[in-house]
Amino acid sequence: MSSTPRELVDCAAELLKQALGEPQYRAVCSRAYYGAFHAANAFHNALPAPGSVGTARGRHQQLISQLANPTCSKQNDNYFVSQALSKKLRPLIDARVRADYQIHSDVSLALASATAVGAEAIVQRVM
């Protein structure tokens, strides 16, 4: 059985409701980001042509770059949606990296909440 981006974001929202401390806040940031990432990736894959990777390294940074630099026509409504998704995804990846890799950095309820809200906005926009 597989999960959808919507299910990952919903899971993050449920985790947030029950969160009692930093380990749960970290889990919220991670689940919310991955739900948003997969939704944004599906959107990007449906564009008529991939966006420009530029000098971005790593699949996640490359997707953000591709969304920020779409190669479809500006007459295509998805051109501007793509750019907006890039801007919304950037703070979410920062929160996910902090939550998953920066173990000595604080991850607060405010950060987890903002990440969940941002992921919800992305999923609503594209799914």
KEKE-3310 file (N, C-alpha, C; in steps of 0.2 Angstrom, whole numbers, plus 5000, padded with zeros to 4 digits):
npx = (5004:5003:5006:4998:5002:4993:4989:5001:5002:4990:4993:5004:4997:4989:4998:5003:4993:4993:5005:5018:5030:5047:5052:5041:5037:5048:5045:5033:5037:5045:5036:5026:5034:5038:5026:5022:5033:5031:5019:5022:5031:5024:5016:5026:5030:5020:5020:5022:5036:5051:5057:5071:5086:5097:5111:5108:5110:5107:5092:5080:5083:5085:5072:5066:5072:5069:5055:5055:5061:5052:5051:5040:5028:5025:5012:5005:4996:5001:5014:5016:5011:5020:5031:5026:5025:5038:5043:5035:5039:5052:5054:5049:5058:5069:5065:5063:5076:5082:5074:5077:5091:5098:5101:5105:5099:5085:5068:5053:5036:5030:5037:5034:5021:5020:5026:5017:5006:5011:5013:5000:4995:5002:4998:4984:4984:4989:4983)
npy = (4994:5011:5029:5044:5062:5070:5062:5061:5074:5076:5067:5073:5084:5078:5073:5085:5089:5081:5082:5083:5088:5092:5080:5076:5088:5088:5077:5081:5092:5085:5075:5084:5091:5081:5077:5089:5090:5079:5082:5094:5089:5081:5090:5097:5087:5086:5097:5104:5104:5101:5112:5123:5117:5123:5127:5120:5107:5090:5081:5088:5101:5103:5102:5113:5123:5120:5122:5136:5141:5139:5132:5132:5142:5159:5162:5151:5147:5139:5143:5153:5148:5138:5145:5151:5139:5135:5146:5143:5131:5132:5137:5126:5115:5120:5119:5105:5100:5106:5099:5085:5084:5093:5091:5097:5109:5119:5114:5121:5122:5132:5132:5119:5121:5131:5124:5114:5121:5127:5116:5111:5121:5120:5107:5109:5118:5111:5098)
npz = (5000:4996:5000:4998:4993:5000:5011:5018:5022:5029:5039:5046:5051:5060:5069:5073:5081:5092:5097:5109:5112:5107:5099:5092:5085:5076:5069:5063:5054:5045:5039:5034:5025:5016:5011:5004:4995:4987:4981:4974:4966:4958:4952:4944:4936:4928:4920:4903:4899:4908:4921:4923:4930:4933:4943:4954:4966:4971:4973:4979:4980:4967:4962:4968:4961:4948:4948:4951:4940:4927:4911:4903:4893:4898:4896:4899:4913:4923:4924:4933:4944:4946:4950:4961:4969:4971:4979:4991:4994:4998:5012:5019:5016:5022:5036:5037:5035:5046:5056:5053:5052:5060:5074:5086:5085:5090:5087:5086:5092:5084:5072:5068:5066:5056:5046:5043:5040:5028:5020:5018:5011:4999:4994:4993:4983:4972:4971)
capx = (5000:5007:5003:4998:5004:4987:4989:5006:5001:4985:4997:5008:4992:4987:5004:5004:4987:4995:5012:5019:5037:5051:5053:5035:5038:5052:5041:5028:5041:5047:5030:5023:5038:5038:5019:5022:5038:5028:5013:5025:5035:5019:5014:5031:5031:5014:5021:5024:5043:5054:5060:5078:5089:5103:5117:5106:5112:5102:5085:5076:5085:5084:5065:5064:5075:5065:5049:5057:5063:5049:5052:5034:5027:5022:5005:5003:4994:5005:5021:5016:5009:5026:5035:5024:5026:5045:5043:5032:5043:5059:5055:5048:5064:5073:5062:5064:5083:5083:5071:5080:5098:5102:5099:5106:5095:5078:5062:5048:5029:5029:5040:5030:5014:5021:5027:5011:5001:5013:5012:4993:4994:5004:4994:4978:4985:4990:4980)
capy = (5000:5017:5035:5050:5068:5072:5058:5063:5081:5075:5064:5079:5088:5074:5073:5091:5090:5076:5084:5085:5091:5093:5075:5076:5094:5086:5072:5085:5095:5080:5072:5089:5093:5076:5078:5095:5089:5075:5086:5099:5085:5078:5096:5099:5082:5087:5103:5102:5103:5102:5118:5123:5115:5128:5124:5116:5100:5086:5081:5092:5108:5104:5103:5120:5127:5119:5126:5143:5143:5135:5133:5133:5149:5163:5162:5145:5149:5135:5146:5157:5143:5134:5150:5151:5133:5136:5150:5140:5125:5134:5137:5119:5111:5122:5116:5098:5099:5107:5094:5079:5084:5098:5088:5102:5115:5119:5114:5123:5121:5137:5130:5114:5123:5134:5119:5110:5126:5128:5110:5111:5126:5117:5101:5112:5121:5107:5091)
capz = (5000:4996:5003:4994:4997:5004:5017:5022:5025:5034:5045:5049:5054:5066:5073:5077:5086:5097:5099:5116:5112:5101:5094:5088:5081:5071:5064:5059:5049:5040:5036:5030:5019:5011:5007:5000:4990:4982:4978:4970:4961:4953:4948:4940:4931:4923:4915:4896:4899:4914:4923:4923:4936:4935:4947:4960:4967:4975:4970:4982:4978:4959:4961:4969:4956:4942:4949:4951:4933:4923:4904:4899:4891:4903:4894:4903:4920:4927:4924:4939:4949:4947:4953:4968:4973:4973:4985:4996:4996:5001:5020:5021:5016:5028:5042:5036:5036:5053:5060:5052:5052:5065:5081:5092:5084:5092:5083:5090:5090:5079:5066:5066:5064:5050:5041:5042:5036:5021:5016:5017:5005:4993:4992:4991:4976:4966:4971)
cpx = (5004:5003:5003:5001:4999:4988:4995:5005:4995:4989:5001:5003:4990:4992:5005:4999:4989:5002:5013:5026:5041:5052:5047:5035:5042:5049:5036:5032:5043:5041:5027:5027:5037:5031:5019:5027:5034:5023:5017:5029:5030:5017:5019:5031:5025:5015:5023:5032:5046:5057:5068:5081:5094:5109:5115:5108:5108:5095:5080:5077:5084:5076:5063:5066:5071:5058:5050:5058:5059:5051:5046:5033:5023:5014:5001:5002:4999:5012:5021:5015:5016:5031:5033:5025:5033:5046:5040:5036:5049:5059:5053:5054:5069:5071:5063:5071:5085:5080:5075:5088:5102:5099:5100:5103:5088:5073:5056:5041:5027:5031:5036:5024:5015:5022:5021:5006:5004:5012:5005:4992:4996:5000:4987:4978:4986:4987:4973)
cpy = (5006:5023:5040:5056:5070:5068:5059:5070:5080:5071:5069:5083:5085:5074:5079:5092:5086:5078:5086:5088:5090:5086:5074:5082:5092:5082:5076:5089:5090:5077:5078:5091:5088:5076:5083:5094:5084:5078:5090:5095:5083:5084:5097:5093:5082:5093:5100:5101:5105:5109:5117:5121:5120:5125:5121:5109:5097:5087:5086:5099:5109:5105:5110:5124:5126:5122:5133:5146:5138:5137:5133:5141:5153:5164:5156:5147:5145:5138:5149:5153:5139:5139:5150:5145:5133:5140:5147:5134:5126:5133:5130:5114:5113:5119:5109:5096:5100:5101:5087:5078:5088:5096:5093:5108:5114:5118:5115:5121:5126:5135:5124:5116:5127:5129:5116:5115:5127:5122:5109:5116:5123:5111:5104:5115:5117:5100:5092)
cpz = (5000:4999:4997:4997:5002:5011:5021:5025:5030:5041:5049:5053:5061:5071:5077:5082:5093:5100:5106:5117:5106:5096:5089:5083:5075:5066:5060:5053:5044:5036:5031:5024:5014:5007:5002:4994:4985:4978:4972:4964:4956:4949:4942:4934:4926:4918:4908:4895:4906:4915:4923:4930:4938:4938:4953:4960:4972:4973:4973:4980:4970:4958:4962:4964:4949:4942:4949:4944:4928:4915:4900:4898:4897:4902:4897:4910:4925:4928:4931:4945:4951:4951:4961:4972:4975:4979:4992:4999:5000:5009:5022:5021:5021:5034:5042:5038:5043:5057:5059:5053:5058:5072:5087:5091:5087:5086:5087:5087:5084:5073:5063:5063:5057:5044:5039:5038:5029:5017:5014:5011:4999:4990:4990:4984:4971:4966:4970)
residu = (MET:SER:SER:THR:PRO:ARG:GLU:LEU:VAL:ASP:CYS:ALA:ALA:GLU:LEU:LEU:LYS:GLN:ALA:LEU:GLY:GLU:PRO:GLN:TYR:ARG:ALA:VAL:CYS:SER:ARG:ALA:TYR:TYR:GLY:ALA:PHE:HIS:ALA:ALA:ASN:ALA:PHE:HIS:ASN:ALA:LEU:PRO:ALA:PRO:GLY:SER:VAL:GLY:THR:ALA:ARG:GLY:ARG:HIS:GLN:GLN:LEU:ILE:SER:GLN:LEU:ALA:ASN:PRO:THR:CYS:SER:LYS:GLN:ASN:ASP:ASN:TYR:PHE:VAL:SER:GLN:ALA:LEU:SER:LYS:LYS:LEU:ARG:PRO:LEU:ILE:ASP:ALA:ARG:VAL:ARG:ALA:ASP:TYR:GLN:ILE:HIS:SER:ASP:VAL:SER:LEU:ALA:LEU:ALA:SER:ALA:THR:ALA:VAL:GLY:ALA:GLU:ALA:ILE:VAL:GLN:ARG:VAL:MET)
# end
